[in-house]
Amino acid sequence: MDINKLIIDLISNPLFSLIFPLLIAAIVKFWFDRKIEKVKSNHATDTFKFQTEINSLKDRENFKFNKLHDKRFEVLKNTYAYLNKSLDFLRPYVAINKIVPPGMSTQENENLQDQSFRKAHKEFTNYFTENIIFFDKTIEDLLGSYLKMIAEIYGDYNNFKILTSLNIGTDSEIRNKALNANKKITEQIEPIKKEIENKFREMLGK
């Protein structure tokens, strides 16, 4: 069979002019659809990878946030415990009317209260300094004022006690500061403590 003649006859056929454009269009559409599917597949893969990376970043950030929140909660909890502990030791030390436990002399009781407060205040100060980064500026200032004022009240009473134990006369100002030490706790320390408690509650979302 003559291939050339067959091709010429095929091209000369009136149906060829109708079928050929449709055939070409079908081929082009098939190729284009395959190309689109490939692009979609690649896009879906890239989107999945991107979403996976985003989720991984979110998980890491959430982990960091939760760890930070847990640490902050721990710092607030411990700070509040130190705050109360130092104040609980200061109150009886500067009290005008002291309660002396049975089997203990007044001086022994005084020395024990002194040592207990010093230890508690030192622990509180060290903990505050080491964890100051977890407090905002307002709470940092409040805690700083609290520690400073507690130390001043202790100093007012302790100076009077030392001078008295050495039989050194004290003027009225030193004596009055010592006698008013307990009053200062009520008038100056308690309001600051209340502010600190309110700020802690804000930080904890309560």
Steps between C-alpha positions, in 0.01 A plus 500: 500500500630847411530689825533835328180440303320395819609819677393713203161326486459548875583868483276546200207346687254777606465332843870546569466879516233451765669225700861627497438824699299301751779244529762769550280673760452168684875434502574851625231473767637162615853640522380814676288300751800279579709812553236653730476180705876493541504865611212434742680198640823696551304788651317267739831347606657844555191618690509192722870548571445869572205428731703232676782749559251762626342247739844399622589863569169552680559190711846624596369846585213354702747276683721799580199705612370220723845445651535875561153515655580203725828658607332832565233330708771326701686830555184679614410215734847491658528878518170527684615229742826687568309826539273355769780312671718809548205702631395218735849505655518880519170551685591319824855639494387864506190441715478706821344218699696185428394143564791293631467122457534288816856397580652791309635826637394837363844552349505156340158564351614839373811351341302220336250747351785717378674209328178367352412833344852557367501160332150543351579852375826386340329209325223729375746762374712240319199334339362836385836599349540167319148505353446870441468439123161332553342814649373803315632840604206576731534179700878533503469846655239385753711205613808721515314750720368218717847358561648842566228601746514171688877543536451855630244390760733222612786749519299747709423236759838327487697822553300572815547140623878508447547837669283391791689171544826697513353736762547789263244773534263552209335821396125535460514464120668158513269384778188620319604327177538174687168537682322589173654215298193281536276793410700555181426144394129575510520845343775450239571131439143370488385740223799406281433132565141551390614665176740212432222247555272684255775512236572132546132423445505707180800306372322173574184621329287492812 
